[in-house]
Amino acid sequence: MKDVRLVAISADVLINILDMDPSIAETKEFVDWVSGNLVLDSSIPLAHRYGGYQFGHWAYQLGDGRAISLGEYISRYTC
């Protein structure tokens, strides 16, 4: 697997929503965290499966895990 690179950030979101210093985006740990390569000790990642119709037939379980929640981040603005 190749190293993951962060190609864009929103300093406004990091500062005003996540309550983070934008310089955190320059760290390998941050890139690994937001890419899902690093699971924080307090996080519980999850992916949901769902049932539905595909191509006109009941497909039982759909969902391949690409949409994953890495956990909940609570900033001082969340409280």
C-alpha positions as CSV (number, residue, x, y, z in Angstrom):
1,M,0.0,0.0,0.0
2,K,1.2,3.5,-0.9
3,D,1.5,6.2,1.7
4,V,-1.7,8.3,2.0
5,R,-1.4,12.0,1.3
6,L,-3.7,14.8,2.4
7,V,-4.4,17.0,-0.6
8,A,-6.8,19.6,0.9
9,I,-8.1,20.9,4.2
10,S,-10.4,23.6,5.3
11,A,-8.7,25.7,7.9
12,D,-12.1,27.3,8.7
13,V,-13.6,23.9,9.6
14,L,-10.5,22.8,11.6
15,I,-10.6,26.1,13.6
16,N,-14.3,26.9,14.0
17,I,-15.9,23.5,14.0
18,L,-13.4,20.9,15.1
19,D,-11.5,23.3,17.4
20,M,-8.1,22.2,16.1
21,D,-5.0,24.1,15.1
22,P,-4.6,23.8,11.3
23,S,-1.0,22.8,11.8
24,I,-2.3,19.4,12.9
25,A,-3.0,18.6,9.3
26,E,0.7,18.6,8.7
27,T,1.3,15.6,10.9
28,K,1.4,11.9,9.8
29,E,-0.9,10.9,12.7
30,F,-3.7,13.3,11.5
31,V,-3.5,12.0,7.9
32,D,-3.5,8.4,9.2
33,W,-6.5,9.2,11.4
34,V,-8.7,10.9,8.8
35,S,-7.8,8.2,6.2
36,G,-8.9,5.5,8.5
37,N,-5.4,4.0,8.8
38,L,-5.2,4.9,12.5
39,V,-7.9,4.0,14.9
40,L,-7.7,6.1,18.1
41,D,-8.0,4.2,21.4
42,S,-11.2,5.9,22.2
43,S,-12.8,5.2,18.8
44,I,-15.1,2.4,17.6
45,P,-15.1,2.4,13.8
46,L,-18.3,0.9,12.2
47,A,-19.8,0.3,8.8
48,H,-23.4,-0.6,8.2
49,R,-24.9,-3.2,5.9
50,Y,-28.3,-2.7,4.5
51,G,-30.8,-4.7,2.4
52,G,-32.4,-3.6,-0.8
53,Y,-33.3,-4.2,-4.4
54,Q,-30.6,-4.2,-7.0
55,F,-31.2,-4.8,-10.7
56,G,-34.9,-5.6,-9.9
57,H,-34.1,-8.4,-7.4
58,W,-33.9,-8.5,-3.6
59,A,-30.1,-8.4,-2.9
60,Y,-30.3,-9.3,0.8
61,Q,-27.2,-7.6,2.2
62,L,-25.7,-4.6,0.4
63,G,-23.0,-2.3,1.5
64,D,-19.3,-2.9,1.0
65,G,-17.8,-1.0,3.9
66,R,-16.6,2.0,1.9
67,A,-18.7,4.4,4.0
68,I,-17.3,4.0,7.5
69,S,-17.7,6.1,10.6
70,L,-14.3,6.4,12.3
71,G,-15.8,7.5,15.6
72,E,-17.3,10.6,17.2
73,Y,-15.2,13.7,17.7
74,I,-16.3,16.0,20.5
75,S,-15.0,19.5,20.5
76,R,-15.7,22.3,22.9
77,Y,-18.4,23.5,20.5
78,T,-20.2,20.2,20.7
79,C,-20.8,20.4,24.5
